[in-house]
Amino acid sequence: MTIFYKQFNLQMLKDSLLDTAKTTAMVFIILFGASAFTGVFLSLDGDQIISDWVLGIGIGKWGALAIMLLIVFILGMFIDWLGIVMIVFPIFLPLMDQFGFDRLFIVAITAVMLQTCFMTPPFGFALFYIKGIVPDTVKMKDIYKGVIPFIAIIVAVVVLCILFPNQLIYWLPNMLAE
C-alpha cells in the first residue's frame, strides 16, 4: 500500500521490521514463559491440586466451568490470549473432561471469553491501539470506561453460548456432519 500511495522509503521499512521483530519477540517470550510456568506447575502436580480443590468444594460442573471462565477473564487483564491458553487448558481440560463437557463446547466458550483479553484494563492491547489514534484530549480513563459495554456484550455472548449451545456452538459442525 505504501508503494501504491508513493510513501514507501527505507526508514519506513526499517521501522516496520523493527516493530515486527519486537512484537514477535514479545510473543515468543509469552510462549516461553507460559510453557515454563505450565511445565513447572504440572510437574508439581498443580493440575491435580486444582482439580481436587474444584471437586472438593462441591460446586458441580457448572461451578467449575464458571471458575475456569473467571480465571480466563482475570488472566486476560494481565497476559495475552496465547499465554492464557497455554496455562489454563492443560489444567482445566482434563477437569472439564471429568465433568463430561465436550471439548468443542469448552474451546468455543473459552475462545469467546478470550476476546475480553484485548480490551480489559490495564493491559488490553486494543486499549493502547485506540489511545494511539484518538486526540490527546481523550484520557486513558475514558477509554477504559468506553470498553465496559463491549466487555459486557462478550460476557453476554458467553452466557448465550452456554444456554444455547446447539444453536450457537454446534450448529455449523452439525451442518457439516450431515
C-alpha positions in Angstrom: 0.0 0.0 0.0 2.8 2.4 0.8 4.3 1.8 -2.6 0.9 2.3 -4.3 0.5 5.6 -2.4 4.1 6.5 -3.1 5.0 6.8 0.5 7.5 4.0 0.7 11.0 4.7 2.0 13.8 2.8 3.6 13.3 4.4 7.0 9.6 3.2 7.0 10.8 -0.3 6.1 13.4 -0.3 8.9 10.9 0.9 11.4 8.3 -1.7 10.3 10.9 -4.5 10.5 12.0 -3.4 14.0 8.4 -3.2 15.2 7.7 -6.6 13.8 10.8 -8.1 15.5 9.7 -6.6 18.8 6.2 -8.0 18.5 7.5 -11.4 17.5 10.0 -11.4 20.4 7.2 -10.5 22.8 5.0 -13.4 21.5 7.9 -15.8 21.9 8.7 -14.5 25.4 5.0 -15.1 26.4 5.1 -18.5 24.8 8.3 -19.4 26.6 7.1 -18.1 29.9 3.7 -19.8 29.7 5.3 -23.1 28.7 7.8 -22.8 31.6 5.0 -22.0 34.0 2.8 -24.8 32.8 5.7 -27.3 32.8 6.6 -26.4 36.4 3.0 -26.2 37.5 2.2 -29.6 36.1 5.4 -31.2 37.3 4.5 -30.1 40.9 1.0 -31.7 40.4 -0.6 -28.3 40.3 -3.3 -29.6 37.9 -4.2 -32.3 40.4 -4.3 -29.8 43.3 -6.6 -27.5 41.3 -8.7 -30.5 40.2 -9.0 -31.8 43.8 -9.9 -28.3 45.0 -12.6 -27.8 42.5 -14.0 -31.2 43.0 -13.7 -30.8 46.8 -15.7 -27.6 47.1 -18.7 -29.3 45.6 -19.8 -26.6 43.1 -20.5 -29.1 40.3 -19.7 -29.0 36.7 -21.3 -25.6 36.0 -19.5 -24.0 39.0 -16.2 -25.5 37.8 -16.9 -24.0 34.3 -17.7 -20.6 35.9 -14.4 -20.8 37.9 -12.4 -21.6 34.7 -14.0 -18.7 32.8 -13.5 -16.3 35.7 -9.8 -17.3 35.7 -9.6 -16.8 31.9 -11.2 -13.4 32.3 -8.9 -12.3 35.2 -5.7 -13.6 33.4 -6.9 -11.6 30.3 -6.3 -8.4 32.2 -2.6 -9.2 32.5 -1.4 -11.5 29.8 -2.0 -12.3 26.1 -4.6 -14.9 25.0 -1.9 -17.3 23.9 -0.3 -17.4 27.3 -3.7 -17.9 28.9 -4.5 -20.9 26.6 -1.1 -22.5 27.4 -1.7 -22.1 31.1 -5.4 -22.8 31.5 -6.0 -25.6 29.0 -3.6 -28.1 30.4 -5.0 -27.5 33.9 -8.8 -27.3 33.1 -9.4 -29.5 30.1 -8.8 -32.8 32.0 -11.1 -31.4 34.7 -13.8 -30.5 32.2 -13.5 -33.9 30.7 -14.1 -35.4 34.1 -17.3 -33.4 34.3 -18.4 -34.7 30.9 -18.1 -31.4 29.0 -17.5 -31.7 25.2 -14.1 -30.2 24.2 -15.7 -28.2 21.3 -18.0 -26.6 23.8 -15.2 -25.7 26.2 -12.9 -24.4 23.5 -15.7 -22.4 21.9 -16.8 -20.6 25.0 -13.2 -20.1 26.1 -12.4 -18.6 22.7 -15.3 -16.1 23.1 -14.2 -15.2 26.6 -10.7 -14.7 25.4 -11.9 -11.8 23.3 -12.1 -9.8 26.5 -8.3 -10.0 26.8 -7.9 -7.4 24.1 -9.9 -4.8 25.9 -9.7 -5.4 29.7 -7.6 -2.9 31.6 -4.9 -2.5 32.5 -3.0 -4.3 29.6 -5.6 -4.8 26.9 -3.9 -4.3 23.5 -6.9 -2.7 21.9 -7.0 0.0 24.6 -3.5 1.1 23.6 -4.3 0.9 19.9 -7.3 3.2 20.5 -5.2 5.6 22.6 -2.7 5.8 19.7 -5.4 7.1 17.3 -7.5 9.3 19.4 -6.7 13.0 20.2 -4.6 13.7 23.2 -7.6 15.2 25.0 -9.1 11.7 25.3 -7.7 10.2 28.5 -6.9 6.5 29.1 -9.6 6.6 31.9 -12.2 7.5 29.2 -11.1 4.6 27.0 -11.3 2.2 30.0 -14.9 3.4 30.6 -15.7 3.2 27.0 -14.9 -0.5 26.6 -17.2 -1.7 29.5 -20.3 -2.1 27.3 -18.2 -4.2 24.8 -16.9 -6.4 27.6 -20.4 -6.9 28.9 -21.6 -7.9 25.4 -18.8 -10.5 25.2 -19.7 -11.9 28.6 -23.4 -12.0 27.5 -22.4 -13.9 24.4 -20.6 -16.4 26.5 -23.7 -16.9 28.6 -25.8 -17.3 25.5 -23.4 -19.9 24.1 -23.7 -21.8 27.4 -27.5 -21.5 27.4 -28.0 -22.3 23.7 -25.0 -24.5 22.6 -26.9 -26.4 19.9 -27.8 -23.2 18.1 -24.6 -21.2 18.6 -21.7 -23.7 19.0 -22.8 -27.0 17.4 -24.9 -25.6 14.6 -22.1 -25.4 12.0 -20.4 -28.7 12.9 -23.7 -30.4 12.8 -24.4 -29.0 9.4 -21.0 -30.2 8.1 -21.7 -33.7 9.6 -24.9 -34.2 7.7 
